Amino acid sequence: MVRSPVKAHVLCLQGSLGVPSRTAVLLELVARLLQRQGATTETVDMRDVSLPQVDPRYHGAPEDNPAPAVGGFLAKVRAADAMVWASPVYHNSYSGALKNAIDHLSIADVRDKPLALCGNGGRRASVQATDHLRIVARSLHGIAVPLGVTTANGDYAREGDDFRIRETEVVQRSAAMCDQLLDYVEKFRTAPEVPTRAPAVGRT
Ligand SMILES: Cc1cc2nc3c(=O)[nH]c(=O)nc-3n(C[C@H](O)[C@H](O)[C@H](O)COP(=O)(O)O)c2cc1C
């Protein structure tokens, strides 16, 4: 089914520090697929940003952090309707660089934002990084969509200075994940506000 273009701005966080990086190549594919559906995308690549270590003094109010890199990062997150978090598997989890970036955020920055999770393992496609990110998403009240994409090194071929994806299944799965992410953007955009307190009916 061909869907009408989705107006959404998606921020993609690239968590690998490798050069070249399979995770980065996977995220480029995801960004292209989202754009094909009408979304705009921007990528924050952990190889390029120099975010300071998270400063607990600004926990819950990261906008008070005077570091310009933090302010710039927050502005991008706040402007996004949805995010993609992508990471390689580092010691059975996601990368510390991505963790540090996410630790700069507060619940208000992520609450109700649909998030797609993807990444690359070493010898086997493993869900450890994305599963751990799913728990992190929950702590920030983000909505991690059910479909994710996990690849293994063997899904890529070296091509000059970079990698290329050689498995069509990765492309198909990524397309399905992007579809679901944009579906969630639309669903949650139109969802009626849920009252945060019980109505005062019956109270005296
Ligand atoms: C610090 C570090 C820890 C790693 N730990 C694991 C691991 O626990 N399991 C695994 O399968 N691969 C592990 N790897 C291998 C990476 O997941 C693998 O090289 C992956 O392709 C990196 O993605 P990239 O090409 O996007 O950098 C580790 C790599 C690094 C640098």
The ligand as a Tripos MOL2 file, in Angstrom:
@<TRIPOS>MOLECULE
LIG
   31    33     1     0     0
SMALL
NO_CHARGES

@<TRIPOS>ATOM
      1 C1         34.6420   -1.9330   22.8090 C.3       1 LIG1
      2 C2         34.0330   -2.9380   21.8920 C.ar      1 LIG1
      3 C3         33.2950   -3.9660   22.4160 C.ar      1 LIG1
      4 C4         32.7120   -4.9220   21.5890 C.ar      1 LIG1
      5 N1         31.9520   -5.8890   22.1240 N.ar      1 LIG1
      6 C5         31.3070   -6.7560   21.3300 C.ar      1 LIG1
      7 C6         30.4380   -7.7400   21.8860 C.ar      1 LIG1
      8 O1         30.2380   -7.8140   23.0800 O.2       1 LIG1
      9 N2         29.8200   -8.5890   21.0410 N.ar      1 LIG1
     10 C7         29.9830   -8.5020   19.6950 C.ar      1 LIG1
     11 O2         29.3840   -9.2950   18.9680 O.2       1 LIG1
     12 N3         30.7990   -7.6050   19.1420 N.ar      1 LIG1
     13 C8         31.4650   -6.7260   19.9280 C.ar      1 LIG1
     14 N4         32.2800   -5.7810   19.3770 N.ar      1 LIG1
     15 C9         32.4110   -5.7430   17.9340 C.3       1 LIG1
     16 C10        31.4840   -4.7030   17.3210 C.3       1 LIG1
     17 O3         30.1450   -4.9070   17.7140 O.3       1 LIG1
     18 C11        31.5810   -4.8060   15.8280 C.3       1 LIG1
     19 O4         32.8930   -4.5080   15.4410 O.3       1 LIG1
     20 C12        30.6530   -3.8850   15.0960 C.3       1 LIG1
     21 O5         30.7310   -4.1590   13.7570 O.3       1 LIG1
     22 C13        30.9780   -2.4570   15.2440 C.3       1 LIG1
     23 O6         30.0630   -1.6960   14.4640 O.3       1 LIG1
     24 P1         30.5640   -0.5490   13.5210 P.3       1 LIG1
     25 O7         31.1050   -1.1380   12.2510 O.co2     1 LIG1
     26 O8         29.3580    0.2790   13.3070 O.co2     1 LIG1
     27 O9         31.6310    0.2180   14.2770 O.co2     1 LIG1
     28 C14        32.8830   -4.8350   20.1870 C.ar      1 LIG1
     29 C15        33.6430   -3.7770   19.6630 C.ar      1 LIG1
     30 C16        34.1970   -2.8430   20.4920 C.ar      1 LIG1
     31 C17        34.9770   -1.7010   19.8790 C.3       1 LIG1
@<TRIPOS>BOND
     1     1     2 1
     2     2     3 ar
     3     2    30 ar
     4     3     4 ar
     5     4     5 ar
     6     4    28 ar
     7     5     6 ar
     8     6     7 ar
     9     6    13 1
    10     7     8 2
    11     7     9 ar
    12     9    10 ar
    13    10    11 2
    14    10    12 ar
    15    12    13 ar
    16    13    14 ar
    17    14    15 1
    18    14    28 ar
    19    15    16 1
    20    16    17 1
    21    16    18 1
    22    18    19 1
    23    18    20 1
    24    20    21 1
    25    20    22 1
    26    22    23 1
    27    23    24 1
    28    24    25 2
    29    24    26 1
    30    24    27 1
    31    28    29 ar
    32    29    30 ar
    33    30    31 1
@<TRIPOS>SUBSTRUCTURE
     1 LIG1         1 GROUP 0 **** ****
